[in-house]
Amino acid sequence: MARKAPVITIGDRLKNLRTKQELTQLELAIKCGLRPEVISKLENNRGNASLASLHKLAPALGTTIDELVNISPVAQTKKGKAK
């Protein structure tokens, strides 16, 4: 039986990007204009990120919305189409 790859959530990706930049949740919240409670909820997968929040978070973390929401790599076929 094949093992499933671990699922990486938006919260996981958000926390990883934040800690790589050595930012606290409060510092990120100030940088992007969101409340620290929102950052905490997102990182702990206790809430869903709105598009407006993603528009603030992505540039504050030096990334794109696409990279934040791409929660797992897409498997590619030989023709380059997603499985």
C-alpha positions as a printed Julia matrix, in Angstrom:
83×3 Matrix{Float64}:
   0.0    0.0     0.0
   1.43   3.38   -1.02
   2.03   5.97    1.66
   0.3    9.29    1.33
   2.45  12.4     1.39
   1.83  14.57    4.44
  -0.62  17.38    3.83
   0.86  20.84    4.25
  -1.81  23.37    5.17
  -1.88  27.1     4.59
  -1.29  27.45    8.33
   1.83  25.28    8.12
   3.16  27.27    5.19
   2.36  30.58    6.88
   4.15  29.6    10.08
   7.14  28.25    8.16
   7.53  31.48    6.16
   7.09  33.62    9.27
   9.66  31.73   11.32
  12.18  31.68    8.44
  12.03  35.47    8.53
  12.39  35.37   12.32
   9.13  37.26   12.83
   6.84  36.83   15.79
   3.11  36.6    15.2
   2.8   40.13   16.55
   5.49  41.45   14.19
   3.82  39.8    11.2
   0.44  41.14   12.28
   1.82  44.68   12.45
   3.62  44.26    9.12
   0.5   43.14    7.27
  -2.19  45.0     9.2
  -3.99  41.99   10.69
  -4.7   41.21   14.34
  -2.26  38.79   16.03
  -5.24  36.58   16.88
  -5.92  36.12   13.16
  -2.33  35.03   12.54
  -2.54  32.56   15.44
  -5.85  31.07   14.25
  -4.56  30.65   10.71
  -1.28  29.04   11.8
  -3.16  26.62   14.05
  -5.69  25.78   11.33
  -8.57  27.1    13.43
  -9.83  29.49   10.78
  -9.95  30.07    7.06
  -7.97  32.83    5.43
 -10.04  35.33    3.5
  -8.79  36.57    0.17
  -8.32  39.99    1.76
  -6.09  38.45    4.46
  -4.06  36.55    1.86
  -3.56  39.81   -0.07
  -2.01  41.3     3.08
  -0.04  38.24    4.21
   1.64  37.26    0.95
   3.6   40.48    0.33
   4.42  40.81    4.04
   6.06  37.37    3.8
   7.71  38.05    0.44
   5.63  35.48   -1.41
   2.54  35.22   -3.57
  -0.98  34.14   -2.74
  -0.52  31.25   -5.14
   2.45  29.97   -3.14
   0.53  30.32    0.13
  -2.5   28.36   -1.03
  -0.65  25.71   -3.04
  -0.82  23.3    -0.16
   0.76  20.32   -1.88
   2.72  19.75   -5.07
   0.65  18.78   -8.08
   1.54  15.4    -9.48
   2.48  15.73  -13.14
   2.06  13.22  -15.96
   4.47  12.94  -18.87
   2.32  15.42  -20.81
   2.46  17.93  -17.94
  -1.18  17.59  -16.97
  -2.23  17.3   -13.34
  -3.37  13.85  -12.3
